[in-house]
Amino acid sequence: MKTEDLYKIYLQYPSVQTDTRKLKEGDIFFALRGHNFIGNEFAAKALDAGASFAIIDDERYVISEKTILVDDVLISLQQLAKHHRQQFSIPFIAITGSNGKTTTKELIHAVLSSAFKTYTTEGNLNNHIGVPLTILKIRQDAEVAVIEMGANHLKEIASYCEIALPTHGLITNCGKAHLEGFGSEEGVRKGKGELYDHLRDNKGTAFVMWDYDYLRDMSKGIAHIYTYGTTEANVIGNTHQSGQYLEVEFTKGFYGTIQTKLVGDYNLPNVLAAVAIGNYFTVEEQKIKESIENYFPTNSRSQLIEKGTNKIILDAYNANPSSMKAAIENFAKTDGQEKILALGAMAELGTESLREHKNIIREIDKYQWRDVILVGGDFMNIDHTYRRFHSPTEAGEWLKKNGPQNSFFLIKGSRSMQMEKLLGYL
């Protein structure tokens, strides 16, 4: 079936699902293939559950006129999303980067939605399936869209740009993340820079953190550049005071102080980006301020939690060498006594993994801690004097037995480590 014909069906049933467990009556079910399952095998179940149609790519699973046979279900989903995208002439803002992209996306959405009908990526649906699903949730009343793009190898961001066709874009930073796929930090810059390449080729607008020399260089040649930073930029802001929550004072482009509910000075660029984009799209200053001050993270990113006599910074959604170093540095200088580090191993670092975990040990060595708990991965393969555990469950049992009180915790690790499980033992 041609994309145009499939789109006519989508307009009648404008809700798409790829998981039968989440299916609602009337959804179009796309039978995607996974590592451990064949989506076509769920087509009948989807139709029985009330799906309007099931999109399949194996004729053996044709049941009725409600099963639509295509060459490749994933490609059909992506082409449908691109066709839907092409029906809009509104700003599409793409966000990528090594660290902070989801928090930045959430802050930008909070600011823009105070003035415009804004659609954005839900959670971190930022991959080859999540990007098209996000686009297909955008309705005709949309005034702006914010699309998060994650990547762990070259050409990935370029492929998402072909679907989302962003008119504006932002790279939060380029650090040591997904080195297994990108090969090196230079590979990371090249991969993330594919967003800039798209904007350059299509006369788009880039929002650039002007403090980062490498982003200045990478953004050269883009038709329109709007900057934010701490010294030279269209929007300038700096950390006002370093307490439990980040407070930012703005002196150009936006004026006044914003008291966030985010933990860590490393969130400064994320806040600057949201204010800059709000300013660029002429959102009232008071709305910008209120939107950011009312944003409270609930996604294991920069959360401050109190349990009994303990305080916890939960930043356990993900980790890489750059974000881990920043989190440790920030925690070390944050007010508080009896500090305990609980760090899970970092994933997807390839041949650099052992070296990067050793670097984190050196970073830990710089400061005094009440205790240090290291969990899993290459933390188990390095000589160090800190406590080591194979899993968060094992670490949690030690915490439960020893019951630290009146302590201040930083809990961080890669998503696969599930370090948030420690909360259940405190």
C-alpha positions in Angstrom: 0.0 0.0 0.0 1.2 3.5 -0.9 2.0 5.9 1.9 -0.6 8.3 0.6 -3.3 5.6 0.9 -2.2 4.5 4.3 -2.3 8.2 5.4 -6.0 8.4 4.4 -6.6 5.5 6.8 -4.6 7.2 9.5 -6.7 10.4 9.2 -9.7 8.3 10.0 -8.0 6.5 12.9 -5.3 8.9 14.0 -3.8 6.8 16.8 -0.9 4.4 16.2 0.3 1.6 18.5 3.1 -0.9 18.3 2.5 -2.8 21.6 -0.7 -4.9 22.0 -0.5 -4.4 25.7 -1.1 -0.7 25.3 -3.6 -0.9 22.5 -6.8 1.1 22.6 -9.9 0.4 20.5 -9.5 2.1 17.1 -5.7 2.2 17.1 -3.8 1.2 14.0 -1.4 -1.6 15.0 2.0 -1.6 13.4 3.5 -5.1 13.7 7.1 -4.3 14.3 9.8 -7.0 14.5 11.9 -7.0 17.7 15.0 -8.9 18.8 12.9 -11.5 20.6 9.6 -11.4 18.9 7.9 -11.2 15.5 5.3 -8.5 15.4 3.3 -10.1 12.7 2.3 -12.9 15.1 0.4 -10.3 17.2 -1.7 -9.0 14.4 -4.7 -11.2 15.1 -4.5 -10.4 18.8 -4.4 -6.7 18.0 -7.5 -6.9 15.8 -9.3 -9.0 18.5 -8.5 -6.2 21.0 -10.2 -3.6 18.8 -7.5 -2.3 16.5 -8.9 -0.7 13.4 -6.2 -2.2 11.2 -3.0 -4.2 11.5 0.0 -3.3 9.3 2.0 -6.4 8.6 4.9 -7.4 6.2 4.3 -11.2 5.9 1.5 -12.4 3.8 1.1 -15.5 5.9 -0.5 -13.3 8.6 -3.2 -11.8 6.3 -6.5 -12.4 8.1 -9.0 -10.0 6.5 -9.3 -6.6 4.8 -8.2 -5.2 8.2 -4.7 -6.6 7.8 -2.7 -4.4 5.4 0.3 -5.9 3.8 3.4 -3.7 3.2 7.0 -4.5 2.3 8.5 -3.4 5.6 6.4 -2.4 8.7 9.1 -0.1 10.2 9.8 1.7 6.9 6.0 2.2 6.4 5.7 3.6 9.9 8.6 6.1 9.3 7.3 7.1 5.8 3.8 7.6 7.3 5.3 9.9 10.0 7.3 11.9 7.4 4.2 12.3 5.2 2.3 13.5 8.3 5.1 15.9 9.2 5.0 17.4 5.7 1.4 18.6 6.3 2.7 21.1 8.8 4.4 24.5 8.3 5.0 25.1 12.0 8.4 25.2 13.8 9.8 21.7 14.4 12.6 21.9 17.0 15.0 18.9 17.2 17.1 18.3 20.3 20.1 15.9 20.6 23.3 15.7 22.6 25.3 13.5 24.9 23.8 14.8 28.2 20.8 16.7 29.3 18.6 16.4 26.2 15.6 15.0 27.9 15.7 17.6 30.7 16.2 20.3 28.2 13.3 19.0 26.1 11.1 19.0 29.1 12.0 22.6 30.1 11.6 23.8 26.5 8.2 22.2 26.3 7.2 23.7 29.6 8.1 27.2 28.4 6.7 27.0 24.9 3.4 25.3 26.0 2.7 28.3 28.2 2.2 30.3 25.0 1.6 27.8 22.1 -0.1 24.5 21.5 3.1 22.4 21.8 3.6 18.7 21.1 6.7 16.9 22.3 8.4 13.6 22.7 6.9 11.6 25.6 9.5 10.3 28.0 12.5 9.3 26.0 10.9 7.9 22.8 13.8 9.3 20.8 14.9 6.4 18.6 14.0 5.0 15.2 10.6 4.0 16.5 10.0 6.8 19.0 10.6 9.7 16.6 7.9 8.6 14.1 5.5 7.7 16.9 6.0 11.2 18.4 5.3 12.8 15.1 2.2 10.8 14.5 0.8 12.1 17.8 0.9 15.6 16.6 -2.6 17.0 15.8 -3.7 19.7 13.5 -4.0 22.3 16.3 -0.2 22.2 16.8 1.7 25.5 16.8 5.1 24.0 17.6 6.7 20.6 18.0 9.7 19.6 20.0 11.4 16.3 19.0 14.1 14.6 21.0 16.6 12.5 19.1 18.9 10.0 20.7 21.7 8.2 18.8 24.5 5.7 19.5 26.1 5.5 16.0 26.8 7.6 12.9 24.0 8.5 10.4 21.3 7.9 13.0 20.5 11.6 13.6 20.6 12.2 9.9 18.0 9.5 9.4 15.7 11.1 12.0 16.1 14.5 10.4 14.8 12.9 7.2 11.6 12.0 9.0 11.1 15.0 11.3 12.5 17.7 8.9 13.4 20.1 11.7 13.4 23.8 11.1 15.2 24.5 14.3 17.7 22.5 16.3 19.8 22.3 19.5 22.7 20.1 20.5 23.1 20.2 24.2 26.7 19.1 24.2 29.0 16.4 22.8 30.6 14.2 25.5 31.9 10.7 26.1 28.7 8.8 25.5 28.0 5.7 23.4 31.7 5.4 22.5 31.1 1.8 21.5 29.0 3.0 18.6 30.6 6.3 17.8 34.2 5.1 18.2 35.5 8.3 19.8 34.6 11.7 21.1 35.2 13.1 17.7 32.8 10.5 16.3 30.2 11.7 18.8 30.6 15.3 17.5 30.2 14.1 13.9 27.1 12.0 14.8 25.4 14.7 16.8 26.5 17.3 14.2 24.3 15.6 11.7 21.5 17.8 13.1 23.6 20.9 12.3 24.2 19.5 8.8 20.5 19.3 8.2 19.9 22.8 9.4 22.8 24.1 7.3 21.5 22.4 4.2 17.9 23.6 4.8 18.5 27.2 6.0 17.4 26.4 9.5 18.0 27.9 12.8 20.4 26.5 15.5 20.3 27.4 19.2 23.9 27.2 20.3 25.6 27.1 23.7 28.2 29.7 22.9 30.5 28.8 25.8 31.4 25.6 24.0 34.0 26.3 21.4 33.4 23.1 19.6 29.7 23.9 19.1 30.7 27.3 17.7 32.9 25.5 15.2 30.4 22.9 14.4 27.6 25.4 13.7 29.5 27.5 11.2 27.6 28.1 8.0 24.2 27.6 9.5 21.9 30.4 8.2 20.5 31.5 11.5 22.2 31.1 14.9 20.7 32.2 18.2 23.1 31.9 21.2 23.0 31.3 24.9 25.8 31.1 27.4 27.4 32.7 30.5 29.4 35.5 28.9 28.9 36.2 25.2 25.4 35.3 23.8 22.0 36.6 22.9 20.8 35.2 26.2 23.2 35.3 29.2 22.8 33.7 32.6 24.9 32.4 35.4 24.5 30.3 38.6 23.3 32.8 41.2 24.0 30.7 44.2 24.9 27.1 44.7 22.4 25.6 47.1 20.3 22.4 46.9 18.5 23.7 43.8 20.0 25.5 40.9 19.2 29.3 40.8 20.1 31.2 37.7 20.5 35.0 37.3 20.0 36.4 33.8 21.6 39.6 32.6 20.9 39.7 28.8 18.0 38.7 26.7 16.0 37.9 29.8 16.4 39.6 33.1 15.9 38.4 36.7 16.4 35.3 38.7 14.9 31.8 38.1 14.8 29.4 41.1 14.6 25.9 39.6 13.7 22.6 41.2 16.7 21.0 39.5 19.7 19.7 41.4 23.2 20.5 40.1 25.0 23.3 38.3 25.4 21.0 35.4 21.7 21.8 34.6 22.6 25.5 33.9 23.0 25.0 30.1 19.6 23.2 30.1 17.9 26.2 31.7 19.7 28.7 29.5 18.5 26.8 26.4 14.9 26.8 27.5 15.0 30.6 28.3 16.7 31.3 25.0 14.2 29.4 23.0 11.3 31.0 24.9 12.9 34.4 24.3 13.4 33.7 20.6 9.7 32.7 20.2 8.7 35.9 22.2 7.2 34.1 25.1 6.5 36.6 27.9 9.3 36.7 30.5 6.9 36.0 33.4 5.6 32.9 31.6 9.2 31.7 31.0 10.0 32.2 34.6 6.9 30.5 36.0 7.2 27.6 33.6 10.7 26.7 34.6 10.2 27.4 38.3 7.1 25.1 38.3 8.9 22.3 36.5 9.6 19.4 38.9 11.6 16.4 37.6 10.0 13.1 38.2 12.0 10.9 35.8 15.1 10.0 37.9 16.9 13.0 36.5 18.3 15.6 39.0 15.6 14.8 41.6 16.1 15.7 45.2 14.3 13.2 47.5 14.0 12.9 51.2 13.5 9.6 52.9 13.5 9.6 56.7 16.6 11.3 57.8 18.4 10.9 54.5 18.5 13.2 51.5 19.0 11.7 48.0 20.0 13.2 44.7 18.5 10.7 42.2 20.1 11.1 38.8 19.9 7.5 37.8 18.3 7.6 34.4 21.6 7.4 32.5 25.3 8.0 32.9 28.4 8.4 30.8 31.9 9.6 31.7 31.0 13.3 31.1 27.8 13.3 33.1 29.3 11.1 35.8 32.2 13.5 36.3 30.0 16.5 36.4 27.6 14.9 38.9 30.5 13.9 41.3 32.0 17.4 41.1 28.7 19.1 41.8 27.9 16.7 44.7 31.2 17.3 46.3 30.7 21.1 46.4 27.0 20.9 47.4 26.2 21.8 51.0 25.8 18.8 53.2 27.5 16.4 55.5 27.9 12.6 55.6 27.9 12.2 51.8 27.6 8.8 50.3 28.2 8.0 46.6 26.3 5.2 45.1 27.4 4.8 41.4 26.4 2.2 38.9 28.6 1.2 36.0 28.6 3.1 32.7 27.4 1.2 29.6 28.2 1.3 25.8 31.8 2.5 26.2 33.3 -0.3 24.2 37.1 -0.6 24.4 37.3 2.6 26.4 35.2 1.2 29.2 37.9 0.1 31.6 39.9 3.3 31.2 36.9 5.5 31.7 35.8 3.6 34.9 39.4 4.1 36.2 39.0 7.8 35.5 35.9 7.9 37.6 37.8 6.2 40.4 40.4 9.0 40.2 37.6 11.6 40.3 36.1 9.9 43.4 39.6 9.9 45.0 39.8 13.7 44.9 37.2 14.2 47.7 36.3 12.9 51.1 33.1 10.8 51.4 31.4 9.0 54.3 31.1 6.0 52.0 31.3 5.0 48.3 29.3 2.2 46.8 30.2 1.0 43.3 27.9 -1.4 41.4 28.5 -3.7 38.5 30.3 -3.6 35.2 33.9 -2.5 35.1 33.7 -1.2 38.6 34.1 -4.9 39.4 37.3 -5.2 37.3 39.3 -2.4 38.8 41.5 -2.3 41.9 40.0 0.2 44.4 39.4 0.6 48.1 35.6 1.3 47.8 32.7 -1.0 48.4 31.7 -3.0 45.4 28.6 -5.0 44.6 27.5 -7.0 41.6 23.9 -5.5 41.5 21.8 -2.8 43.0 19.9 -5.5 44.9 23.1 -6.7 46.5 24.1 -3.0 47.3 20.6 -2.4 48.6 20.7 -5.3 51.0 24.0 -3.9 52.5 22.3 -0.5 52.8 19.3 -2.1 54.5 21.5 -3.9 57.0 23.7 -1.0 57.8 21.0 1.6 57.7 22.9 4.9 57.1 21.0 7.8 58.8 21.4 11.6 58.4 23.3 11.0 55.2 23.3 12.7 51.8 23.3 10.3 48.8 24.1 10.7 45.1 22.6 7.8 43.2 23.7 7.6 39.5 24.4 5.0 36.9 23.6 3.9 33.4 19.9 2.9 32.7 20.8 -0.8 32.5 22.0 -0.7 36.1 18.6 0.4 37.5 20.2 2.2 40.4 16.9 3.7 41.4 16.2 0.4 43.0 18.3 1.5 46.0 15.5 3.9 47.0 13.6 0.9 48.2 16.3 0.0 50.7 16.7 3.5 52.3 
